[in-house]
Amino acid sequence: MTADTKAKLKNTVIAALFFAIIFGTIEAFIYGIAYAAVAAPIAGILFGLFMYLFVNSRKVKQQTALTEEDQDGVIYSGAANHFKNAEAVGGKLYLLTDRLEFKSHGFNIQNHAFNIYLTEIKELVFYKTLGMVPNGLQIVLYNGEMEKFVVNNREIWKAEIEKLTKMV
């Protein structure tokens, strides 16, 4: 099992548990604990299954794929969210020999492709999403702009980017 597959499964389980807890709490207040004790686990399992199928769907993979000529230059890649205004736009982030490239899937409000050339990167900073989840990677550019991403294995992302930026 690859690291990306493990990360997807882990995120699916966490999302399902989080959904089940929130859903169960709301259902307990509305219908009582007995109903919530049955409905919440079922809803969590269904939500987790839906999320896993969505993330691994052929449509999402097609929409977030790079062109064939760029595929040879991929050093590291993985599912990611790019914060654009208030939306965490879902897609895939690629580290290539000269740039980071983000491609969103079509199920977002703000679909976009986005490049950051490695020569533009001043600093990489970790942050916690929602102030508690350690999966954020902020990229500070020399022009003062900051781009935020939610990624799996952010330590690997940082190490791989730093290896390449020292070479540039």
KEKE-3310 file (N, C-alpha, C; in steps of 0.2 Angstrom, whole numbers, plus 5000, padded with zeros to 4 digits):
npx = (5004:5003:5010:5002:4989:4987:4987:4975:4965:4967:4962:4949:4944:4945:4937:4925:4923:4923:4911:4901:4901:4898:4885:4879:4878:4869:4858:4855:4851:4839:4831:4834:4845:4845:4841:4851:4862:4861:4859:4870:4883:4880:4877:4890:4898:4893:4895:4909:4912:4907:4915:4928:4926:4923:4935:4944:4938:4937:4934:4938:4952:4955:4952:4961:4973:4990:4997:5003:5017:5021:5021:5032:5041:5037:5040:5035:5018:5001:4985:4977:4971:4969:4969:4958:4953:4939:4937:4942:4949:4948:4959:4973:4991:5006:5023:5036:5051:5054:5043:5029:5013:4996:4980:4964:4949:4933:4922:4922:4918:4927:4935:4952:4968:4985:5001:5017:5033:5048:5059:5052:5049:5051:5050:5044:5031:5024:5007:4992:4977:4961:4966:4970:4972:4986:4991:4994:5002:5011:5016:5027:5030:5043:5038:5030:5017:5006:5003:4991:4990:4982:4989:4993:5006:5015:5028:5036:5033:5038:5052:5056:5053:5062:5074:5075:5074:5086:5094:5091)
npy = (4994:5011:5027:5037:5031:5026:5038:5043:5033:5035:5049:5047:5039:5047:5058:5052:5048:5061:5066:5057:5060:5073:5073:5063:5070:5081:5074:5067:5078:5081:5069:5060:5050:5036:5035:5042:5034:5024:5029:5038:5031:5023:5034:5040:5029:5028:5041:5041:5031:5037:5048:5042:5035:5046:5053:5044:5043:5041:5052:5063:5060:5062:5075:5082:5078:5080:5086:5075:5078:5085:5075:5067:5075:5075:5075:5074:5071:5074:5073:5088:5104:5120:5136:5148:5163:5162:5149:5132:5125:5109:5097:5092:5093:5095:5093:5098:5098:5112:5119:5121:5114:5116:5108:5109:5100:5097:5099:5110:5127:5138:5134:5130:5131:5132:5139:5139:5145:5138:5147:5158:5155:5160:5155:5141:5137:5128:5126:5125:5118:5125:5129:5117:5105:5097:5099:5109:5119:5133:5144:5156:5169:5178:5191:5194:5189:5175:5158:5146:5129:5113:5098:5080:5072:5084:5086:5079:5086:5098:5095:5090:5101:5110:5104:5105:5119:5124:5120:5128)
npz = (5000:4995:5001:4998:4997:5010:5017:5011:5015:5029:5031:5026:5036:5047:5043:5042:5056:5062:5055:5060:5074:5075:5068:5076:5088:5085:5081:5093:5101:5094:5092:5102:5112:5109:5096:5090:5093:5084:5071:5069:5068:5056:5047:5047:5042:5029:5024:5025:5016:5004:5003:5001:4989:4980:4981:4975:4962:4944:4937:4945:4945:4932:4930:4938:4932:4925:4910:4897:4894:4905:4915:4916:4923:4937:4954:4966:4972:4977:4985:4988:4996:4990:4997:4992:4992:5003:5001:5002:4990:4982:4975:4966:4970:4963:4963:4953:4943:4942:4947:4958:4955:4955:4952:4951:4955:4946:4955:4963:4968:4964:4952:4947:4939:4945:4947:4955:4953:4958:4960:4965:4978:4995:5008:5018:5028:5042:5047:5057:5052:5054:5067:5074:5066:5061:5046:5037:5024:5021:5009:5007:4996:4987:4983:4993:4994:5000:4999:5004:5008:5011:5015:5014:5023:5025:5030:5021:5009:5012:5013:5001:4992:4998:4995:4981:4979:4984:4975:4964)
capx = (5000:5007:5009:4996:4983:4987:4984:4968:4961:4967:4958:4942:4941:4944:4931:4919:4922:4921:4904:4897:4901:4893:4878:4876:4876:4863:4852:4854:4847:4833:4828:4836:4852:4844:4841:4858:4867:4860:4860:4877:4888:4878:4879:4897:4901:4891:4899:4916:4912:4906:4922:4933:4924:4924:4943:4947:4934:4940:4932:4942:4958:4955:4952:4967:4979:4994:4998:5008:5024:5023:5021:5039:5045:5034:5045:5031:5012:4996:4979:4978:4967:4972:4964:4957:4948:4937:4936:4947:4948:4950:4962:4980:4997:5012:5030:5040:5058:5054:5038:5023:5007:4990:4975:4957:4944:4927:4917:4923:4916:4932:4940:4958:4975:4989:5008:5022:5039:5052:5063:5048:5048:5055:5050:5039:5029:5019:5002:4987:4971:4956:4970:4971:4974:4993:4992:4994:5008:5010:5021:5028:5034:5047:5034:5026:5011:5006:4998:4990:4988:4981:4992:4996:5014:5018:5035:5039:5032:5043:5059:5057:5053:5068:5080:5075:5075:5093:5097:5089)
capy = (5000:5017:5032:5041:5027:5026:5045:5043:5029:5038:5054:5045:5037:5053:5062:5048:5049:5068:5067:5053:5063:5079:5071:5060:5075:5084:5069:5066:5083:5081:5063:5057:5046:5029:5036:5044:5029:5019:5033:5041:5026:5022:5040:5040:5024:5030:5047:5039:5027:5042:5052:5037:5034:5052:5055:5039:5042:5042:5059:5067:5059:5065:5083:5084:5076:5084:5084:5070:5080:5086:5069:5064:5079:5075:5073:5072:5073:5071:5077:5095:5109:5127:5141:5154:5167:5158:5142:5127:5121:5103:5095:5089:5097:5092:5096:5097:5101:5119:5123:5118:5115:5114:5107:5108:5096:5101:5100:5116:5134:5142:5129:5134:5128:5137:5137:5143:5143:5137:5153:5163:5153:5163:5152:5136:5137:5124:5129:5120:5120:5126:5130:5111:5100:5098:5097:5115:5121:5140:5146:5163:5171:5184:5197:5195:5185:5169:5153:5141:5122:5107:5092:5075:5072:5090:5086:5077:5091:5104:5093:5089:5108:5113:5101:5108:5127:5125:5119:5133)
capz = (5000:4995:5007:4996:4998:5017:5019:5009:5020:5036:5030:5025:5043:5051:5041:5044:5063:5063:5053:5064:5080:5074:5066:5082:5093:5083:5081:5100:5104:5091:5092:5108:5112:5107:5089:5088:5093:5078:5065:5068:5065:5049:5043:5047:5037:5022:5023:5024:5009:4999:5002:4998:4981:4977:4980:4970:4956:4938:4935:4949:4943:4925:4930:4941:4929:4922:4903:4897:4894:4912:4920:4917:4928:4943:4959:4972:4971:4982:4985:4992:4995:4990:4999:4987:4996:5009:4999:5002:4983:4982:4969:4967:4970:4960:4963:4947:4944:4942:4950:4961:4951:4958:4948:4955:4952:4944:4960:4967:4966:4961:4949:4944:4940:4949:4947:4959:4951:4964:4961:4968:4985:5000:5014:5019:5035:5044:5051:5059:5049:5060:5073:5077:5062:5058:5039:5033:5022:5019:5005:5007:4990:4988:4982:4999:4994:5004:4997:5009:5005:5015:5011:5018:5023:5024:5031:5014:5004:5013:5012:4994:4990:5000:4991:4974:4980:4986:4968:4959)
cpx = (5004:5006:5003:4989:4982:4984:4977:4963:4961:4962:4951:4940:4940:4938:4925:4917:4919:4913:4900:4896:4896:4886:4875:4874:4870:4857:4850:4849:4840:4828:4829:4842:4851:4844:4848:4863:4867:4862:4867:4882:4886:4879:4886:4900:4899:4894:4906:4917:4911:4912:4927:4932:4925:4931:4946:4943:4939:4940:4937:4950:4960:4956:4958:4974:4983:4994:5003:5015:5026:5024:5028:5043:5042:5039:5041:5024:5007:4990:4980:4972:4971:4967:4964:4951:4946:4936:4942:4946:4951:4954:4969:4986:5002:5018:5034:5046:5059:5049:5033:5017:5001:4984:4969:4953:4938:4922:4918:4919:4921:4937:4946:4964:4980:4996:5012:5029:5044:5057:5059:5047:5053:5056:5044:5037:5023:5013:4997:4980:4966:4960:4971:4973:4981:4994:4992:5001:5007:5016:5022:5033:5038:5043:5029:5019:5012:5001:4998:4988:4987:4984:4993:5003:5017:5026:5039:5039:5038:5050:5060:5057:5060:5074:5080:5076:5082:5097:5096:5093)
cpy = (5006:5022:5036:5037:5027:5032:5045:5040:5033:5044:5053:5043:5043:5057:5058:5049:5056:5069:5063:5057:5069:5078:5068:5065:5079:5080:5067:5071:5083:5075:5059:5052:5040:5030:5037:5039:5024:5023:5036:5037:5024:5028:5041:5035:5026:5036:5045:5035:5032:5046:5048:5036:5040:5054:5050:5038:5044:5049:5064:5066:5062:5072:5086:5082:5081:5082:5079:5072:5082:5080:5066:5068:5079:5071:5070:5074:5070:5076:5083:5099:5116:5132:5147:5157:5163:5151:5137:5123:5115:5101:5091:5093:5092:5096:5093:5100:5108:5123:5118:5119:5112:5114:5105:5103:5100:5102:5105:5122:5137:5137:5133:5129:5134:5135:5142:5141:5143:5143:5158:5161:5156:5158:5147:5136:5132:5128:5123:5122:5120:5127:5123:5105:5101:5096:5103:5117:5128:5141:5153:5165:5177:5191:5198:5191:5178:5164:5148:5134:5118:5101:5086:5075:5078:5091:5084:5082:5096:5101:5092:5096:5111:5110:5104:5116:5128:5124:5124:5139)
cpz = (5000:5000:5005:4998:5006:5019:5017:5014:5027:5036:5030:5032:5047:5050:5043:5052:5065:5061:5058:5071:5080:5072:5072:5087:5091:5083:5089:5103:5100:5092:5098:5107:5108:5099:5086:5088:5088:5072:5064:5065:5058:5045:5042:5042:5030:5020:5021:5017:5003:4997:4999:4990:4977:4976:4975:4964:4950:4936:4938:4946:4936:4926:4933:4938:4926:4914:4903:4897:4901:4917:4921:4922:4935:4948:4965:4970:4976:4982:4990:4991:4995:4992:4995:4990:5002:5007:4999:4995:4983:4975:4971:4966:4968:4961:4957:4948:4944:4945:4954:4956:4954:4953:4952:4951:4950:4949:4965:4964:4962:4958:4946:4944:4942:4949:4952:4957:4958:4965:4965:4976:4990:5006:5014:5026:5036:5048:5052:5056:5054:5066:5077:5073:5059:5051:5034:5031:5018:5015:5004:5000:4991:4987:4988:4999:4998:5001:5002:5006:5011:5012:5016:5017:5022:5025:5024:5009:5005:5012:5005:4990:4991:4996:4984:4974:4981:4979:4963:4960)
residu = (MET:THR:ALA:ASP:THR:LYS:ALA:LYS:LEU:LYS:ASN:THR:VAL:ILE:ALA:ALA:LEU:PHE:PHE:ALA:ILE:ILE:PHE:GLY:THR:ILE:GLU:ALA:PHE:ILE:TYR:GLY:ILE:ALA:TYR:ALA:ALA:VAL:ALA:ALA:PRO:ILE:ALA:GLY:ILE:LEU:PHE:GLY:LEU:PHE:MET:TYR:LEU:PHE:VAL:ASN:SER:ARG:LYS:VAL:LYS:GLN:GLN:THR:ALA:LEU:THR:GLU:GLU:ASP:GLN:ASP:GLY:VAL:ILE:TYR:SER:GLY:ALA:ALA:ASN:HIS:PHE:LYS:ASN:ALA:GLU:ALA:VAL:GLY:GLY:LYS:LEU:TYR:LEU:LEU:THR:ASP:ARG:LEU:GLU:PHE:LYS:SER:HIS:GLY:PHE:ASN:ILE:GLN:ASN:HIS:ALA:PHE:ASN:ILE:TYR:LEU:THR:GLU:ILE:LYS:GLU:LEU:VAL:PHE:TYR:LYS:THR:LEU:GLY:MET:VAL:PRO:ASN:GLY:LEU:GLN:ILE:VAL:LEU:TYR:ASN:GLY:GLU:MET:GLU:LYS:PHE:VAL:VAL:ASN:ASN:ARG:GLU:ILE:TRP:LYS:ALA:GLU:ILE:GLU:LYS:LEU:THR:LYS:MET:VAL)
# end
